[in-house]
Amino acid sequence: MAIRPSTAALALRRRRQGRIGPPASVSAGWAVSEVEAALAVPADLSAAAFFDVDNTMMQGASIYYFARGLAKRRYFTSGDLVRFAYQQARFRLLASEHAGTVAGAKSAALAFIAGWKVDDMSRLCEEIFDELMADRIWSGTRALAQLHLDAGQRVWLVTAAPVELGRIIAQRLGLTGAIGTVAEIQDDVYTGRLVGDLMHGPEKAAAITALASVEGLDLSLCSAYSDSVNDTPMLSTVGHAVAVNPDPALRREARKRGWEVRDFRTGRKAAKIAIPAALATGALIGGVATAAALRRRTISRRQLR
């Protein structure tokens, strides 16, 4: 008659063979999940943070670097890019504060993408961000955004650049999303016209107010960050306004209103980014109109070859 092993012996044998209880890796996985759950920060549904992009989250202007990437891919020539940059700088320095000029440029703001496919635009945004923009993110501003994320708050970029570009930047930085200028699309192709207004000046304040209404945010608990006095309406809309790398006019406004000021520039870096910063928000408000004409001329050249 065979001797049957005791229950204890069977249990020991099975344990040695890994037949009882979860494998070590699974147990470890459970332990990690439990730790992560314990450390998870509850979502703060009442507050969010809104960051301007150009010279706030990034050194210089996102649309300028986007244009450089397009020039590299022969959408524009190098000479076209120089003239494009000059037109942006001229607009920024002479006309960006005039609402009439902004309104007059609206119809031409995104004319340069007319006929582009949506998928192509997304691909170009991804490629050019990785090539030219990723290394220009201000680490200090990114750290400020992370503080809000760590507190369970959502973090949105608010930019005059095309919303597609803003969305890619937000994705790459692990942020919630982006509010930007919206281009009209028909049959997955851009028409070159805008939907609504340029995301500039008062439009940023209106956009975050609308978002707060939809998301149930208390704007008095929200924060906003910008470098430009043009964003005073947005900064005035929230309870906590911060001037980041501020231009002289915004620095004066911040002192007058008691807003916090954060400057991540050294003297050397400030000098290096002075020209790109001057090109920033005018890109979609006048400068891109020039780019549209330049692109059409470049395409015409190709067709004649």
C-alpha positions as CSV (number, residue, x, y, z in Angstrom):
1,M,0.0,0.0,0.0
2,A,1.5,3.3,-1.0
3,I,2.1,5.9,1.6
4,R,0.4,9.2,0.8
5,P,2.4,12.2,1.7
6,S,0.9,14.4,4.4
7,T,-1.0,17.5,3.6
8,A,1.8,19.6,5.0
9,A,4.4,17.8,2.8
10,L,2.2,18.3,-0.3
11,A,1.9,22.0,0.5
12,L,5.7,22.3,1.0
13,R,6.4,20.5,-2.3
14,R,3.9,22.6,-4.2
15,R,5.3,25.8,-2.7
16,R,8.8,24.8,-3.8
17,Q,7.4,24.1,-7.3
18,G,5.6,27.5,-7.3
19,R,2.1,26.0,-7.4
20,I,0.8,27.7,-4.3
21,G,0.3,31.5,-4.1
22,P,1.2,34.0,-6.7
23,P,4.7,34.0,-8.3
24,A,7.1,36.4,-6.7
25,S,6.9,38.7,-9.7
26,V,3.1,38.9,-9.4
27,S,3.4,39.5,-5.6
28,A,5.9,42.3,-6.3
29,G,3.5,43.7,-8.9
30,W,0.7,43.7,-6.4
31,A,2.9,45.4,-3.8
32,V,3.9,48.1,-6.3
33,S,0.3,48.7,-7.2
34,E,-0.6,49.1,-3.6
35,V,2.2,51.5,-3.0
36,E,1.3,53.5,-6.1
37,A,-2.3,53.7,-5.0
38,A,-1.3,54.9,-1.6
39,L,0.9,57.6,-3.1
40,A,-1.5,58.7,-5.8
41,V,-2.6,62.3,-5.4
42,P,-6.4,62.9,-5.6
43,A,-7.4,64.9,-8.5
44,D,-8.1,68.5,-7.7
45,L,-11.2,69.3,-9.8
46,S,-11.5,72.9,-8.7
47,A,-8.2,74.3,-9.9
48,A,-5.9,74.2,-12.9
49,A,-2.9,76.0,-14.3
50,F,-2.6,77.8,-17.6
51,F,0.8,78.4,-19.2
52,D,1.6,80.6,-22.2
53,V,4.2,78.9,-24.5
54,D,6.4,81.4,-26.2
55,N,9.2,82.6,-23.9
56,T,7.2,81.3,-20.9
57,M,7.4,77.5,-21.4
58,M,9.9,77.7,-24.2
59,Q,12.8,79.9,-25.1
60,G,11.7,82.0,-28.1
61,A,8.7,81.4,-30.3
62,S,7.2,78.0,-31.2
63,I,5.9,79.2,-34.5
64,Y,9.3,80.6,-35.5
65,Y,10.9,77.2,-34.9
66,F,8.1,75.6,-36.7
67,A,8.8,77.9,-39.7
68,R,12.5,77.0,-39.4
69,G,11.6,73.3,-39.6
70,L,9.5,73.9,-42.6
71,A,12.3,75.8,-44.3
72,K,14.6,72.8,-43.6
73,R,12.1,70.6,-45.4
74,R,12.0,73.1,-48.3
75,Y,8.5,74.4,-47.7
76,F,10.2,77.8,-47.5
77,T,13.6,78.9,-48.7
78,S,16.2,80.2,-46.2
79,G,15.7,83.7,-47.7
80,D,12.0,83.4,-47.2
81,L,12.5,82.5,-43.6
82,V,14.6,85.6,-43.0
83,R,11.9,87.8,-44.5
84,F,9.3,85.9,-42.6
85,A,11.2,86.5,-39.3
86,Y,11.6,90.2,-40.2
87,Q,7.9,90.6,-40.8
88,Q,7.1,89.0,-37.5
89,A,9.6,91.2,-35.6
90,R,8.2,94.3,-37.3
91,F,4.7,93.4,-36.4
92,R,5.6,92.5,-32.8
93,L,7.4,95.8,-32.3
94,L,5.1,98.2,-34.1
95,A,1.6,96.8,-34.3
96,S,0.9,93.8,-32.0
97,E,-0.9,96.0,-29.4
98,H,-3.5,97.3,-31.9
99,A,-6.7,95.3,-32.0
100,G,-7.5,96.6,-35.5
101,T,-4.3,95.2,-36.8
102,V,-5.0,91.8,-35.2
103,A,-8.5,91.7,-36.6
104,G,-7.2,92.7,-40.0
105,A,-4.7,89.9,-40.1
106,K,-7.1,87.2,-38.9
107,S,-8.1,86.0,-42.4
108,A,-4.5,85.4,-43.4
109,A,-3.2,84.0,-40.1
110,L,-3.2,80.4,-41.1
111,A,-3.3,80.8,-44.9
112,F,0.0,79.1,-45.2
113,I,-1.4,75.6,-44.3
114,A,-4.3,75.8,-46.8
115,G,-4.4,72.5,-48.7
116,W,-2.4,70.5,-46.0
117,K,-3.7,67.2,-44.7
118,V,-4.4,67.0,-41.0
119,D,-2.1,64.0,-40.6
120,D,0.7,65.8,-42.3
121,M,0.4,68.8,-40.0
122,S,0.5,66.5,-36.9
123,R,3.6,64.7,-38.2
124,L,5.4,67.9,-39.0
125,C,4.6,69.3,-35.5
126,E,6.0,66.2,-33.9
127,E,9.1,66.1,-35.9
128,I,9.9,69.8,-35.6
129,F,9.3,69.8,-31.9
130,D,11.7,67.0,-31.3
131,E,14.3,68.6,-33.6
132,L,14.1,72.3,-32.6
133,M,12.0,72.9,-29.6
134,A,12.5,70.1,-27.0
135,D,15.9,71.5,-26.0
136,R,14.4,75.0,-25.6
137,I,11.9,74.2,-22.9
138,W,12.6,76.2,-19.7
139,S,13.4,73.7,-17.0
140,G,12.2,76.1,-14.4
141,T,8.8,76.6,-16.0
142,R,8.5,72.9,-16.6
143,A,9.1,72.4,-12.9
144,L,6.4,74.9,-12.0
145,A,4.0,72.9,-14.3
146,Q,5.0,69.7,-12.5
147,L,4.2,71.2,-9.1
148,H,0.6,71.6,-10.3
149,L,0.5,68.1,-11.7
150,D,1.8,66.7,-8.5
151,A,-1.0,68.6,-6.7
152,G,-3.5,66.7,-8.8
153,Q,-4.3,69.7,-11.0
154,R,-4.6,69.8,-14.7
155,V,-2.2,71.9,-16.7
156,W,-3.1,73.6,-20.0
157,L,-0.9,75.4,-22.5
158,V,-2.5,78.5,-24.0
159,T,-0.9,79.7,-27.2
160,A,-1.5,81.8,-30.3
161,A,0.2,79.1,-32.4
162,P,-2.0,76.4,-34.1
163,V,-3.7,74.2,-31.5
164,E,-2.1,71.2,-33.2
165,L,1.4,72.5,-32.4
166,G,0.3,73.3,-28.8
167,R,-1.2,69.8,-28.4
168,I,2.1,68.2,-29.4
169,I,4.1,70.3,-27.0
170,A,1.6,69.4,-24.2
171,Q,1.9,65.7,-25.0
172,R,5.6,65.7,-25.1
173,L,5.7,67.5,-21.7
174,G,3.1,65.3,-20.1
175,L,0.6,68.1,-19.7
176,T,-3.2,67.9,-19.9
177,G,-3.7,69.6,-23.2
178,A,-3.6,72.9,-25.1
179,I,-5.7,75.8,-26.1
180,G,-4.7,77.4,-29.4
181,T,-5.7,79.0,-32.7
182,V,-8.0,76.7,-34.5
183,A,-7.8,76.2,-38.3
184,E,-10.9,75.2,-40.3
185,I,-10.8,71.6,-41.7
186,Q,-12.9,70.1,-44.5
187,D,-12.5,66.5,-45.5
188,D,-9.3,66.2,-43.4
189,V,-7.7,69.1,-45.3
190,Y,-7.1,72.6,-43.9
191,T,-8.9,75.4,-45.7
192,G,-6.5,78.2,-44.5
193,R,-9.4,79.9,-42.7
194,L,-9.8,80.2,-38.9
195,V,-12.5,78.9,-36.7
196,G,-13.2,81.7,-34.2
197,D,-10.5,84.2,-33.4
198,L,-6.7,84.2,-33.0
199,M,-5.8,82.9,-29.5
200,H,-4.2,86.3,-28.6
201,G,-4.7,88.8,-25.8
202,P,-8.3,88.9,-24.6
203,E,-9.1,85.7,-26.5
204,K,-7.0,83.7,-24.1
205,A,-8.9,85.0,-21.1
206,A,-12.2,84.2,-22.8
207,A,-11.0,80.7,-23.7
208,I,-9.9,79.8,-20.1
209,T,-13.1,81.2,-18.8
210,A,-15.1,79.0,-21.2
211,L,-13.0,76.0,-20.2
212,A,-13.5,76.7,-16.5
213,S,-17.3,76.7,-17.1
214,V,-17.2,73.4,-18.9
215,E,-14.8,71.7,-16.4
216,G,-16.2,73.2,-13.3
217,L,-13.1,75.1,-12.3
218,D,-13.0,77.8,-9.8
219,L,-10.9,80.5,-11.5
220,S,-10.1,82.1,-8.2
221,L,-8.1,78.9,-7.3
222,C,-6.5,78.7,-10.7
223,S,-3.0,79.9,-11.8
224,A,-1.7,81.5,-15.0
225,Y,1.8,82.1,-16.3
226,S,3.0,84.4,-19.1
227,D,6.0,86.5,-20.2
228,S,4.0,89.1,-22.1
229,V,1.9,92.1,-21.1
230,N,-0.4,91.1,-24.0
231,D,-1.6,88.3,-21.6
232,T,-2.7,90.7,-18.9
233,P,-6.3,89.7,-19.5
234,M,-5.5,86.0,-18.9
235,L,-3.4,86.7,-15.9
236,S,-6.2,89.0,-14.4
237,T,-8.8,86.2,-14.8
238,V,-7.2,83.8,-12.3
239,G,-6.5,84.0,-8.6
240,H,-2.8,83.4,-8.9
241,A,-0.9,85.2,-11.7
242,V,2.8,84.7,-12.3
243,A,5.0,86.7,-14.7
244,V,7.6,84.4,-16.1
245,N,10.6,85.8,-17.9
246,P,8.6,89.0,-18.2
247,D,8.9,91.7,-20.8
248,P,9.5,95.2,-19.2
249,A,5.8,96.2,-19.5
250,L,4.6,93.0,-17.8
251,R,7.3,93.4,-15.1
252,R,5.9,96.9,-14.3
253,E,2.3,95.5,-14.3
254,A,3.3,92.7,-12.0
255,R,4.9,95.1,-9.5
256,K,1.8,97.3,-9.6
257,R,-0.6,94.4,-9.0
258,G,1.6,92.4,-6.6
259,W,1.9,89.4,-9.0
260,E,4.7,86.9,-8.5
261,V,7.7,87.2,-10.8
262,R,9.9,84.2,-11.9
263,D,12.8,84.8,-14.2
264,F,14.8,81.8,-15.4
265,R,17.0,83.8,-17.8
266,T,20.6,84.6,-17.2
267,G,22.0,87.7,-18.9
268,R,23.6,85.6,-21.6
269,K,20.5,83.5,-22.3
270,A,18.3,86.6,-22.3
271,A,20.5,88.1,-25.0
272,K,20.5,85.0,-27.0
273,I,16.7,84.7,-27.0
274,A,16.0,88.4,-27.5
275,I,15.4,88.2,-31.2
276,P,13.4,84.9,-31.2
277,A,11.2,86.3,-28.4
278,A,10.5,89.4,-30.4
279,L,9.3,87.2,-33.2
280,A,6.8,85.3,-31.0
281,T,3.2,86.2,-30.9
282,G,3.2,88.2,-34.1
283,A,3.8,85.0,-36.0
284,L,0.1,84.2,-36.4
285,I,-0.9,87.8,-36.6
286,G,0.7,89.3,-39.7
287,G,4.0,87.4,-40.2
288,V,2.4,84.2,-41.4
289,A,0.5,86.1,-44.0
290,T,3.9,86.8,-45.5
291,A,4.8,83.2,-45.2
292,A,1.6,82.2,-47.1
293,A,2.7,84.4,-50.0
294,L,6.2,83.0,-49.9
295,R,5.0,79.4,-49.8
296,R,2.8,80.1,-52.9
297,R,5.8,81.6,-54.7
298,T,8.0,78.6,-53.7
299,I,5.4,76.2,-55.0
300,S,5.1,78.1,-58.2
301,R,8.9,77.9,-58.7
302,R,8.7,74.1,-58.3
303,Q,5.9,73.8,-60.8
304,L,7.9,75.8,-63.3
305,R,11.0,73.5,-63.0
